[in-house]
Amino acid sequence: MTRMRVKLTFPEALIREPIVARMVTELGVVPNIRRADVGEHTGWIVCELGGGGADVDRAVHWLQAEGVQVDLLGDVVES
């Protein structure tokens, strides 16, 4: 299992979209949400993305392609 700490920043156009739920169902990557702030115009989530190493990397690229800003916050932890 690989866990990657990230900050996900959502633009206004994606605030009401179920991006995180789609990531779980479509990519099999599970977020452990540590902190979040979502308003009407913007939002962010600090979380650990957990899953297989290739799946986590694929999820990061998928999120970026969907329009989410992904900032890596720390080391990748494998167990």
N, CA, C and O atoms as CSV, one atom per row, in Angstrom:
chain,resi,resn,atom,element,x,y,z
A,1,MET,N,N,0.858,-1.180,0.000
A,1,MET,CA,C,0.000,0.000,0.000
A,1,MET,C,C,0.895,1.231,0.000
A,1,MET,O,O,1.846,1.322,0.776
A,2,THR,N,N,0.584,2.165,-0.869
A,2,THR,CA,C,1.290,3.445,-0.942
A,2,THR,C,C,0.351,4.533,-0.473
A,2,THR,O,O,-0.838,4.524,-0.793
A,3,ARG,N,N,0.895,5.479,0.294
A,3,ARG,CA,C,0.124,6.638,0.723
A,3,ARG,C,C,0.903,7.894,0.336
A,3,ARG,O,O,2.098,8.007,0.611
A,4,MET,N,N,0.218,8.822,-0.299
A,4,MET,CA,C,0.830,10.073,-0.735
A,4,MET,C,C,0.046,11.227,-0.131
A,4,MET,O,O,-1.172,11.300,-0.291
A,5,ARG,N,N,0.738,12.133,0.566
A,5,ARG,CA,C,0.088,13.314,1.155
A,5,ARG,C,C,-0.001,14.410,0.103
A,5,ARG,O,O,0.998,14.779,-0.514
A,6,VAL,N,N,-1.213,14.926,-0.092
A,6,VAL,CA,C,-1.446,15.944,-1.117
A,6,VAL,C,C,-2.419,17.002,-0.612
A,6,VAL,O,O,-3.179,16.780,0.331
A,7,LYS,N,N,-2.373,18.151,-1.264
A,7,LYS,CA,C,-3.407,19.169,-1.097
A,7,LYS,C,C,-4.101,19.283,-2.447
A,7,LYS,O,O,-3.459,19.534,-3.467
A,8,LEU,N,N,-5.405,19.097,-2.444
A,8,LEU,CA,C,-6.212,19.194,-3.652
A,8,LEU,C,C,-6.967,20.514,-3.603
A,8,LEU,O,O,-7.710,20.768,-2.655
A,9,THR,N,N,-6.785,21.354,-4.613
A,9,THR,CA,C,-7.472,22.638,-4.682
A,9,THR,C,C,-8.433,22.602,-5.863
A,9,THR,O,O,-8.040,22.336,-6.998
A,10,PHE,N,N,-9.695,22.873,-5.570
A,10,PHE,CA,C,-10.754,22.769,-6.565
A,10,PHE,C,C,-11.188,24.157,-7.030
A,10,PHE,O,O,-11.479,25.020,-6.202
A,11,PRO,N,N,-11.235,24.385,-8.356
A,11,PRO,CA,C,-11.755,25.657,-8.856
A,11,PRO,C,C,-13.279,25.699,-8.710
A,11,PRO,O,O,-13.926,24.679,-8.472
A,12,GLU,N,N,-13.819,26.876,-8.857
A,12,GLU,CA,C,-15.262,27.072,-8.676
A,12,GLU,C,C,-16.100,26.118,-9.528
A,12,GLU,O,O,-17.135,25.632,-9.073
A,13,ALA,N,N,-15.669,25.851,-10.739
A,13,ALA,CA,C,-16.447,24.999,-11.639
A,13,ALA,C,C,-16.565,23.555,-11.141
A,13,ALA,O,O,-17.464,22.830,-11.566
A,14,LEU,N,N,-15.667,23.132,-10.246
A,14,LEU,CA,C,-15.684,21.742,-9.776
A,14,LEU,C,C,-16.195,21.574,-8.358
A,14,LEU,O,O,-16.261,20.449,-7.862
A,15,ILE,N,N,-16.561,22.666,-7.687
A,15,ILE,CA,C,-16.962,22.596,-6.282
A,15,ILE,C,C,-18.122,21.628,-6.062
A,15,ILE,O,O,-18.131,20.898,-5.071
A,16,ARG,N,N,-19.077,21.609,-6.945
A,16,ARG,CA,C,-20.262,20.759,-6.756
A,16,ARG,C,C,-20.142,19.398,-7.438
A,16,ARG,O,O,-21.095,18.619,-7.422
A,17,GLU,N,N,-18.998,19.102,-8.030
A,17,GLU,CA,C,-18.800,17.821,-8.721
A,17,GLU,C,C,-18.259,16.769,-7.749
A,17,GLU,O,O,-17.454,17.099,-6.879
A,18,PRO,N,N,-18.682,15.523,-7.881
A,18,PRO,CA,C,-18.221,14.459,-6.975
A,18,PRO,C,C,-16.864,13.881,-7.403
A,18,PRO,O,O,-16.740,12.678,-7.634
A,19,ILE,N,N,-15.869,14.733,-7.504
A,19,ILE,CA,C,-14.551,14.319,-7.999
A,19,ILE,C,C,-13.928,13.247,-7.106
A,19,ILE,O,O,-13.424,12.241,-7.606
A,20,VAL,N,N,-13.958,13.454,-5.797
A,20,VAL,CA,C,-13.332,12.499,-4.879
A,20,VAL,C,C,-14.061,11.155,-4.932
A,20,VAL,O,O,-13.416,10.106,-4.937
A,21,ALA,N,N,-15.369,11.172,-4.970
A,21,ALA,CA,C,-16.139,9.928,-5.064
A,21,ALA,C,C,-15.826,9.194,-6.366
A,21,ALA,O,O,-15.701,7.970,-6.368
A,22,ARG,N,N,-15.701,9.918,-7.456
A,22,ARG,CA,C,-15.348,9.294,-8.737
A,22,ARG,C,C,-13.958,8.685,-8.675
A,22,ARG,O,O,-13.734,7.603,-9.218
A,23,MET,N,N,-13.012,9.367,-8.017
A,23,MET,CA,C,-11.654,8.833,-7.893
A,23,MET,C,C,-11.688,7.484,-7.169
A,23,MET,O,O,-10.996,6.544,-7.559
A,24,VAL,N,N,-12.497,7.401,-6.117
A,24,VAL,CA,C,-12.594,6.155,-5.355
A,24,VAL,C,C,-13.184,5.042,-6.215
A,24,VAL,O,O,-12.627,3.946,-6.275
A,25,THR,N,N,-14.301,5.312,-6.877
A,25,THR,CA,C,-14.982,4.260,-7.630
A,25,THR,C,C,-14.283,3.914,-8.938
A,25,THR,O,O,-14.245,2.744,-9.319
A,26,GLU,N,N,-13.738,4.888,-9.623
A,26,GLU,CA,C,-13.126,4.642,-10.928
A,26,GLU,C,C,-11.668,4.179,-10.838
A,26,GLU,O,O,-11.213,3.397,-11.673
A,27,LEU,N,N,-10.935,4.661,-9.825
A,27,LEU,CA,C,-9.508,4.376,-9.758
A,27,LEU,C,C,-9.112,3.502,-8.574
A,27,LEU,O,O,-7.983,3.016,-8.518
A,28,GLY,N,N,-10.018,3.296,-7.633
A,28,GLY,CA,C,-9.718,2.450,-6.491
A,28,GLY,C,C,-8.742,3.053,-5.491
A,28,GLY,O,O,-8.144,2.328,-4.696
A,29,VAL,N,N,-8.575,4.368,-5.521
A,29,VAL,CA,C,-7.690,5.067,-4.587
A,29,VAL,C,C,-8.558,5.684,-3.497
A,29,VAL,O,O,-9.564,6.335,-3.780
A,30,VAL,N,N,-8.154,5.469,-2.242
A,30,VAL,CA,C,-8.957,5.912,-1.100
A,30,VAL,C,C,-8.283,7.097,-0.414
A,30,VAL,O,O,-7.116,7.009,-0.033
A,31,PRO,N,N,-9.010,8.208,-0.254
A,31,PRO,CA,C,-8.440,9.352,0.446
A,31,PRO,C,C,-8.706,9.267,1.954
A,31,PRO,O,O,-9.786,8.868,2.387
A,32,ASN,N,N,-7.715,9.644,2.723
A,32,ASN,CA,C,-7.882,9.824,4.162
A,32,ASN,C,C,-7.829,11.333,4.380
A,32,ASN,O,O,-6.747,11.918,4.439
A,33,ILE,N,N,-8.991,11.957,4.499
A,33,ILE,CA,C,-9.072,13.414,4.562
A,33,ILE,C,C,-8.648,13.885,5.952
A,33,ILE,O,O,-9.210,13.468,6.965
A,34,ARG,N,N,-7.650,14.757,5.976
A,34,ARG,CA,C,-7.100,15.269,7.234
A,34,ARG,C,C,-7.602,16.671,7.555
A,34,ARG,O,O,-7.733,17.033,8.724
A,35,ARG,N,N,-7.877,17.444,6.542
A,35,ARG,CA,C,-8.335,18.819,6.730
A,35,ARG,C,C,-8.992,19.255,5.419
A,35,ARG,O,O,-8.587,18.817,4.342
A,36,ALA,N,N,-10.002,20.115,5.512
A,36,ALA,CA,C,-10.669,20.592,4.300
A,36,ALA,C,C,-11.370,21.913,4.576
A,36,ALA,O,O,-11.738,22.226,5.709
A,37,ASP,N,N,-11.541,22.673,3.507
A,37,ASP,CA,C,-12.317,23.918,3.557
A,37,ASP,C,C,-12.960,24.082,2.187
A,37,ASP,O,O,-12.274,24.280,1.184
A,38,VAL,N,N,-14.274,23.999,2.158
A,38,VAL,CA,C,-14.998,24.099,0.891
A,38,VAL,C,C,-16.038,25.205,1.021
A,38,VAL,O,O,-16.868,25.191,1.930
A,39,GLY,N,N,-15.980,26.154,0.108
A,39,GLY,CA,C,-16.945,27.249,0.081
A,39,GLY,C,C,-17.702,27.236,-1.231
A,39,GLY,O,O,-17.665,26.253,-1.970
A,40,GLU,N,N,-18.379,28.316,-1.514
A,40,GLU,CA,C,-19.153,28.399,-2.746
A,40,GLU,C,C,-18.290,28.585,-3.978
A,40,GLU,O,O,-18.680,28.166,-5.069
A,41,HIS,N,N,-17.118,29.209,-3.831
A,41,HIS,CA,C,-16.318,29.561,-4.996
A,41,HIS,C,C,-15.014,28.792,-5.124
A,41,HIS,O,O,-14.454,28.717,-6.218
A,42,THR,N,N,-14.528,28.234,-4.061
A,42,THR,CA,C,-13.292,27.463,-4.116
A,42,THR,C,C,-13.251,26.510,-2.935
A,42,THR,O,O,-14.010,26.660,-1.977
A,43,GLY,N,N,-12.367,25.538,-3.009
A,43,GLY,CA,C,-12.237,24.600,-1.904
A,43,GLY,C,C,-10.926,23.853,-1.984
A,43,GLY,O,O,-10.312,23.760,-3.047
A,44,TRP,N,N,-10.503,23.322,-0.854
A,44,TRP,CA,C,-9.287,22.520,-0.823
A,44,TRP,C,C,-9.446,21.392,0.183
A,44,TRP,O,O,-10.225,21.480,1.132
A,45,ILE,N,N,-8.684,20.329,-0.050
A,45,ILE,CA,C,-8.663,19.166,0.828
A,45,ILE,C,C,-7.202,18.763,1.013
A,45,ILE,O,O,-6.461,18.642,0.037
A,46,VAL,N,N,-6.793,18.558,2.254
A,46,VAL,CA,C,-5.493,17.961,2.542
A,46,VAL,C,C,-5.782,16.514,2.911
A,46,VAL,O,O,-6.559,16.247,3.827
A,47,CYS,N,N,-5.159,15.585,2.201
A,47,CYS,CA,C,-5.446,14.177,2.451
A,47,CYS,C,C,-4.262,13.296,2.077
A,47,CYS,O,O,-3.296,13.738,1.454
A,48,GLU,N,N,-4.371,12.038,2.479
A,48,GLU,CA,C,-3.449,11.006,2.043
A,48,GLU,C,C,-4.198,10.157,1.033
A,48,GLU,O,O,-5.307,9.696,1.304
A,49,LEU,N,N,-3.600,9.949,-0.124
A,49,LEU,CA,C,-4.190,9.068,-1.129
A,49,LEU,C,C,-3.577,7.696,-0.936
A,49,LEU,O,O,-2.355,7.554,-0.978
A,50,GLY,N,N,-4.403,6.685,-0.727
A,50,GLY,CA,C,-3.908,5.342,-0.468
A,50,GLY,C,C,-4.333,4.365,-1.536
A,50,GLY,O,O,-5.463,4.403,-2.022
A,51,GLY,N,N,-3.399,3.474,-1.900
A,51,GLY,CA,C,-3.678,2.446,-2.882
A,51,GLY,C,C,-2.383,1.861,-3.396
A,51,GLY,O,O,-1.321,2.108,-2.825
A,52,GLY,N,N,-2.453,1.096,-4.457
A,52,GLY,CA,C,-1.247,0.593,-5.098
A,52,GLY,C,C,-0.437,1.754,-5.662
A,52,GLY,O,O,-1.006,2.776,-6.048
A,53,GLY,N,N,0.880,1.607,-5.711
A,53,GLY,CA,C,1.747,2.695,-6.164
A,53,GLY,C,C,1.361,3.270,-7.513
A,53,GLY,O,O,1.277,4.488,-7.672
A,54,ALA,N,N,1.126,2.404,-8.484
A,54,ALA,CA,C,0.745,2.864,-9.818
A,54,ALA,C,C,-0.639,3.511,-9.794
A,54,ALA,O,O,-0.890,4.466,-10.529
A,55,ASP,N,N,-1.540,2.992,-8.949
A,55,ASP,CA,C,-2.885,3.546,-8.856
A,55,ASP,C,C,-2.863,4.965,-8.278
A,55,ASP,O,O,-3.592,5.841,-8.744
A,56,VAL,N,N,-2.028,5.184,-7.264
A,56,VAL,CA,C,-1.930,6.513,-6.663
A,56,VAL,C,C,-1.372,7.508,-7.670
A,56,VAL,O,O,-1.886,8.620,-7.794
A,57,ASP,N,N,-0.322,7.115,-8.391
A,57,ASP,CA,C,0.243,7.996,-9.424
A,57,ASP,C,C,-0.795,8.301,-10.500
A,57,ASP,O,O,-0.919,9.438,-10.955
A,58,ARG,N,N,-1.530,7.280,-10.895
A,58,ARG,CA,C,-2.573,7.465,-11.922
A,58,ARG,C,C,-3.664,8.401,-11.418
A,58,ARG,O,O,-4.195,9.207,-12.183
A,59,ALA,N,N,-4.004,8.299,-10.123
A,59,ALA,CA,C,-5.028,9.168,-9.534
A,59,ALA,C,C,-4.580,10.627,-9.538
A,59,ALA,O,O,-5.384,11.521,-9.800
A,60,VAL,N,N,-3.306,10.873,-9.250
A,60,VAL,CA,C,-2.784,12.247,-9.262
A,60,VAL,C,C,-2.918,12.834,-10.663
A,60,VAL,O,O,-3.378,13.965,-10.824
A,61,HIS,N,N,-2.520,12.077,-11.663
A,61,HIS,CA,C,-2.619,12.563,-13.048
A,61,HIS,C,C,-4.080,12.740,-13.468
A,61,HIS,O,O,-4.414,13.686,-14.182
A,62,TRP,N,N,-4.937,11.839,-13.028
A,62,TRP,CA,C,-6.371,11.935,-13.347
A,62,TRP,C,C,-6.969,13.192,-12.733
A,62,TRP,O,O,-7.705,13.918,-13.401
A,63,LEU,N,N,-6.656,13.457,-11.455
A,63,LEU,CA,C,-7.154,14.659,-10.791
A,63,LEU,C,C,-6.716,15.919,-11.531
A,63,LEU,O,O,-7.513,16.835,-11.734
A,64,GLN,N,N,-5.460,15.961,-11.928
A,64,GLN,CA,C,-4.951,17.119,-12.672
A,64,GLN,C,C,-5.679,17.270,-13.999
A,64,GLN,O,O,-6.022,18.386,-14.390
A,65,ALA,N,N,-5.918,16.170,-14.692
A,65,ALA,CA,C,-6.628,16.218,-15.972
A,65,ALA,C,C,-8.072,16.698,-15.791
A,65,ALA,O,O,-8.643,17.309,-16.695
A,66,GLU,N,N,-8.660,16.419,-14.625
A,66,GLU,CA,C,-10.025,16.874,-14.329
A,66,GLU,C,C,-10.069,18.363,-13.982
A,66,GLU,O,O,-11.151,18.949,-13.941
A,67,GLY,N,N,-8.915,18.983,-13.732
A,67,GLY,CA,C,-8.872,20.402,-13.419
A,67,GLY,C,C,-8.569,20.721,-11.967
A,67,GLY,O,O,-8.654,21.878,-11.556
A,68,VAL,N,N,-8.213,19.701,-11.177
A,68,VAL,CA,C,-7.876,19.892,-9.767
A,68,VAL,C,C,-6.382,20.185,-9.664
A,68,VAL,O,O,-5.567,19.503,-10.284
A,69,GLN,N,N,-6.028,21.196,-8.883
A,69,GLN,CA,C,-4.618,21.474,-8.628
A,69,GLN,C,C,-4.145,20.505,-7.546
A,69,GLN,O,O,-4.750,20.421,-6.477
A,70,VAL,N,N,-3.068,19.775,-7.822
A,70,VAL,CA,C,-2.544,18.791,-6.873
A,70,VAL,C,C,-1.155,19.241,-6.433
A,70,VAL,O,O,-0.241,19.352,-7.250
A,71,ASP,N,N,-1.007,19.499,-5.136
A,71,ASP,CA,C,0.291,19.854,-4.561
A,71,ASP,C,C,0.737,18.725,-3.653
A,71,ASP,O,O,0.003,18.331,-2.747
A,72,LEU,N,N,1.935,18.197,-3.885
A,72,LEU,CA,C,2.481,17.134,-3.037
A,72,LEU,C,C,2.970,17.772,-1.747
A,72,LEU,O,O,3.663,18.789,-1.775
A,73,LEU,N,N,2.608,17.174,-0.611
A,73,LEU,CA,C,2.930,17.760,0.686
A,73,LEU,C,C,4.030,17.040,1.437
A,73,LEU,O,O,4.563,17.587,2.402
A,74,GLY,N,N,4.380,15.868,1.042
A,74,GLY,CA,C,5.392,15.147,1.800
A,74,GLY,C,C,5.817,13.890,1.086
A,74,GLY,O,O,5.521,13.673,-0.088
A,75,ASP,N,N,6.509,13.084,1.824
A,75,ASP,CA,C,7.046,11.844,1.286
A,75,ASP,C,C,5.939,10.853,0.979
A,75,ASP,O,O,4.871,10.874,1.590
A,76,VAL,N,N,6.217,10.000,0.033
A,76,VAL,CA,C,5.347,8.861,-0.263
A,76,VAL,C,C,5.692,7.771,0.743
A,76,VAL,O,O,6.865,7.451,0.934
A,77,VAL,N,N,4.697,7.210,1.375
A,77,VAL,CA,C,4.922,6.173,2.373
A,77,VAL,C,C,4.405,4.848,1.826
A,77,VAL,O,O,3.237,4.732,1.456
A,78,GLU,N,N,5.284,3.849,1.778
A,78,GLU,CA,C,4.881,2.528,1.314
A,78,GLU,C,C,4.904,1.576,2.489
A,78,GLU,O,O,5.818,1.620,3.312
A,79,SER,N,N,3.897,0.710,2.571
A,79,SER,CA,C,3.897,-0.282,3.654
A,79,SER,C,C,3.542,-1.645,3.121
A,79,SER,O,O,3.490,-2.611,3.882
